[in-house]
Amino acid sequence: MSFVDAIKSVFTQYVGFSGRARRSEYWFFCLFNIIVSGVLSALARGGGILSILSVIWSLAIFLPSLAVCIRRLHDIGKSGWWYLLAFIPLVGAIILIIWFCKDSEPGANAYGPNPKE
């Protein structure tokens, strides 16, 4: 999946918590979010209306980020509830990063068919 296709896919499934998301979709979306957040944060240093844009972006991206994380967990055969590991300081984040780097389960699993590359 290309960078642009991954971004389109995430925003098309804005609050789609069912199904599966490939590694490329998840990581390209993370890269996109880091770039946009970095640019907005750099512009927000000037203050004024630009700092409000950074807050608006953070709020607008919350649900798509959560949805793609849960679909990524589904892709490796885990329930979306495992995302609650993020609330365990350091250890939870390390476990989730390792899981997000794993390859998809081959074939269909309980969460749907294997998405196309």
Helices and strands as residue ranges (DSSP letters): H 3-12, H 23-44, H 49-75, G 80-87, H 91-101
